[in-house]
């Protein structure tokens, strides 16, 4: 689990770094601009690291399934070689998805207004600027995103269905312990997957609510991921409680 958490933290850092610095700088400017090449680069990098996170969360769900449903075989099934292979699959799948999205966008002719109704370059807002019929391209976008996002989501949900089916015969204490190990992952999945599905698994169009949904999977989820997983670590919780108690004693200590 910690092997994948390291890569999740790195993916979160790279993913949100493609949006947050530009967003903060734009908030300080009266006129916000981005070049065409920078826009395409942002689109590619965002979808690359975003898809890594999608596939990584799916792999982590499988990891939880093996740990709970086949605990005696966990070290054999999830050995280092297999973990490295799964990470390689995540990176290759993310690259193919991002390459297709960016390539389809680059092939579009842009000759109309150049104002994007969003705070970063994404496929649907950019698609709206094309001066040609985008029905086919939009369908390809949905198909590409559907395969690479919806299918992992189904696999992820299937993993948890199997987990729930397996622990139904466990004693209440063991069942509670098994579910507690999944709570952090489920929270992250809800924060990241649900808003992304609401935007990408639908006809190619932009809505005013898209910017709010996008905040969840571009900034809020990566920001809260370390906190969510940290609070599930017993040693970290004990260290935070100890630090908090020391601060309270320091505050209450008389000055004279």
Secondary structure, 3 states (H helix, E strand, C coil): CHHHHHHHHHHHHHHHHCCHHHHHHHHCCCCCCCCHHHHHHHHHHHHHHHHHHHHHHHHHHHHHHHHHHCHHHHHHHCCHHHHHHHHHHHHHHHHHHHHHHHHHHHCCCCCCCCCCCCCCCCHHHHHCCCCCCCHHHHHHHHHHHHHHHHHHHHHHHHHHHHHHHHHCCCCHHHHHHHHHHHHHHHHHHHHHHHHHHHHHCCCCCCCCCHHHHHHHHHHHHHHHHHHHHHCCCHHHHHHHHHHHHHHHHHHHCCCC
